[in-house]
Amino acid sequence: MKKILFFIAVLFGFNAVAQNTKKVQGPEAKNYKYWEHKKVPTIITLNSFEKLDLKGPEFKNLKIWERKLSDNKIVLARNSKIRKVTGPKAKNYKPWQN
């Protein structure tokens, strides 16, 4: 009985995933121009742990639940600008020199 219920749940799960209507198909996908559509930049907020000055066995034996979260939050944002540089300038592009 449990196997039958599991099988039915898996079938309903696959059916729910298969009904995604956001995919573009056919001529619309072939002629799709990604640069004409605005994309919302992805923002990720991370919490980090406080930096500890422990070394050796003290740091090794420290449990993860004994560490404290820091008050600082790290925010990562993806730049969605498209570079319009082509040719040798694009080949020699160094993103760290912006």
C-alpha positions as CSV (number, residue, x, y, z in Angstrom):
1,M,0.0,0.0,0.0
2,K,2.8,2.4,0.9
3,K,4.5,1.7,-2.5
4,I,1.3,2.5,-4.4
5,L,0.9,5.8,-2.5
6,F,4.5,6.7,-3.1
7,F,4.1,5.9,-6.8
8,I,1.0,8.1,-7.1
9,A,2.8,10.9,-5.3
10,V,5.7,10.7,-7.7
11,L,3.4,10.8,-10.7
12,F,1.6,13.9,-9.4
13,G,4.9,15.5,-8.7
14,F,6.2,14.9,-12.2
15,N,2.9,16.2,-13.6
16,A,3.2,19.4,-11.6
17,V,6.7,20.0,-12.9
18,A,5.8,19.2,-16.5
19,Q,3.1,22.0,-16.6
20,N,5.6,24.9,-16.6
21,T,4.4,27.3,-19.2
22,K,7.3,29.8,-19.1
23,K,9.3,28.0,-21.8
24,V,9.2,29.6,-25.3
25,Q,9.1,27.2,-28.2
26,G,8.9,27.3,-31.9
27,P,9.6,30.5,-34.0
28,E,9.3,32.7,-30.9
29,A,12.3,30.9,-29.4
30,K,14.2,31.1,-32.6
31,N,13.7,34.8,-33.0
32,Y,14.0,35.7,-29.3
33,K,16.2,38.7,-28.6
34,Y,17.5,38.5,-25.1
35,W,18.9,42.0,-25.1
36,E,15.4,43.5,-25.6
37,H,14.1,42.1,-22.3
38,K,15.1,43.5,-19.0
39,K,16.4,41.0,-16.5
40,V,16.1,41.8,-12.8
41,P,19.6,41.6,-11.1
42,T,20.0,38.8,-8.7
43,I,20.6,39.9,-5.1
44,I,22.0,37.4,-2.6
45,T,22.3,38.3,1.1
46,L,24.6,36.1,3.2
47,N,25.1,36.0,6.9
48,S,28.6,35.2,8.1
49,F,30.2,34.0,11.3
50,E,32.3,36.2,13.5
51,K,36.0,35.8,12.9
52,L,37.7,33.8,15.6
53,D,41.3,34.0,16.5
54,L,41.5,30.4,17.6
55,K,44.2,28.1,16.3
56,G,45.1,24.5,16.8
57,P,43.0,22.1,18.8
58,E,40.7,24.8,20.1
59,F,39.6,25.7,16.6
60,K,39.4,22.1,15.5
61,N,37.2,21.1,18.4
62,L,34.9,24.2,18.2
63,K,31.3,23.1,17.4
64,I,29.4,24.9,14.6
65,W,26.5,25.7,16.9
66,E,28.8,27.4,19.4
67,R,29.8,30.0,16.8
68,K,28.0,33.4,16.7
69,L,26.6,35.1,13.6
70,S,28.1,38.5,12.8
71,D,26.0,41.6,12.5
72,N,27.5,42.3,9.1
73,K,25.6,41.1,6.0
74,I,27.2,40.4,2.7
75,V,25.2,41.5,-0.3
76,L,26.1,40.1,-3.7
77,A,24.5,41.7,-6.8
78,R,25.0,40.4,-10.3
79,N,25.8,43.0,-12.9
80,S,23.5,42.4,-15.9
81,K,25.1,44.9,-18.3
82,I,26.1,43.5,-21.6
83,R,29.5,44.5,-22.9
84,K,29.4,45.8,-26.5
85,V,33.2,45.3,-27.0
86,T,34.2,43.1,-29.9
87,G,37.4,42.0,-31.6
88,P,40.8,42.2,-29.9
89,K,39.5,44.5,-27.1
90,A,37.0,41.8,-26.1
91,K,39.7,39.1,-26.3
92,N,42.0,41.1,-24.0
93,Y,39.2,42.3,-21.7
94,K,40.2,42.2,-18.0
95,P,37.2,42.5,-15.7
96,W,39.3,43.1,-12.6
97,Q,40.6,46.4,-14.1
98,N,37.2,48.1,-14.2
